[in-house]
Amino acid sequence: MGQTVAEKVFSAHVRREVAAGDILFAPLDLMMSNDASFPLVLEALRKIPDFTVKEARKLVLILDHYCPSPSREVSRIHGEMKDFARRFGCTLYGEGEGICHQLVPEKGHVQPGQLVIGSDSHTTTYGALNAFATGVGSTDMAVALHYGLLWFKVPPSVRIELKGGIPCGVSAKDIGLHIVGQITARGANGLAIEFSGETLEGLSMDGRLTVCNLMMETGAKAGIMPADAVCRDWLRERGIGDVRPVVPDRDAAYAGERLVDVSTLEPQVAVPHRVDNVQPVSLVKGERIAMAFLGTCTNGRIEDLAAAAQILKGKKIHPGVVFVIAPASRAVMLEACKRGYIQTLIESGGMLNVPGCGPCVGALGGVPADDVNVISTANRNFLGRMGNVKARIYLASPATLAASCLAGAIADPRAFL
């Protein structure tokens, strides 16, 4: 019997053939933690006698959730992380560098075939680079840091074939939301999702990172894209040329298969308070909004800022809307400045935040008021997600968000293109 991508990645790491359901200990290629999760990792590490970091070159620490620091306590956490990085010699990206799930691929830390863990659920993002990347708990991360390996149960895989061309006004975010709505929030619990199909040829790396990011919302352990020409060209731009794509066997056994035709898809919106409560924009438009947030590890990349700027150029947002922007990284912000996107967004009435997570988790930089509707390009709209349990969060693409900023209500971006 042939193997899926997930089975091949684990087999390569333990140097024997494995199958879905096998339990094993495997060495890791990369470990990531951020200022939201690392305090618990450090707490767990301290319970290990004479703890160490076995392979410091494989550890990346990132300050992104609470930047710039909003409190003395956060400043203390940031200081501890910097001291830890100096002590063990691991990589650290400081305040203002950007969001972990943007920086890790952007800085060339992930390659096809790698086994990656992060103490953040949306580590699935890196599967866009043909890696097996998954989120783990803080205790598991501490064990991995100390011993250099971690236990896994090889997940069964579901194959999703994306078919058809992407319609005007529809983006990777719409495709991702549609898939989450179809599979549901627990429909892929414990599974790996493996993507294929002709649609991928028209999906950029920014878009692929978005789709894999959202697969966490189905309960999936990983979302994995092929290392095709788009992926390899993107890696070459970052100085990574010698890669070995992991390709599934023709006779690989899947737990399920699904065909998604995107050619008839319209812009999608996730309605409060569930990510899988997904509706076509035609059924939601007209809902008044008071706040809009463009950014996050899902949609704060250059392609996302460009999509919003295209709609907002030369226009002013509705006077009743507070519009907050947070680029995914310093590099993204600089490139967006160079291309004029930031100027366009600010001139339209937007406010620019430091690159980072901020409003997405209700940390700083944009907590909504009571009894208001928020439209966000984030990946979660749980009750209280943005710091106020009395606000309602709608999730949408950057284009839908920009159109809604102009209308003062959820709007179809196709009417503005």
Secondary structure, 3 states (H helix, E strand, C coil): CECCHHHHHHHHHHCCCCCCCCEEEEECCEEEEECCCHHHHHHHHCCCCCCCCCCHHHEEEECCCCCCCCCHHHHHHHHHHHHHHHHHCCEEECCCCECHHHHHHHCCCCCCCCEEEECCHHHHHHHHHCCEEEECCHHHHHHHHHHCEEEEECCCEEEEEEECCCCCCCCHHHHHHHHHHHHCCCCCCCCEEEEECHHHHHCCHHHHHHHHHHHHHHCCCEEECCCCHHHHHHHHCCCCCCCCCCCCCCCECCCEEEEEEHHHCCCEEECCCCCCCEEEHHHHCCCECCEEEEEHHHHCCHHHHHHHHHHHCCCCCCCCCEEEEECCEHHHHHHHHHHCHHHHHHHCCCEECCCCCHHHHCCCCCCCCCCCEEEECCCCCCCCCCCCCCCEEEECCHHHHHHHHHHCECCCHHHHC
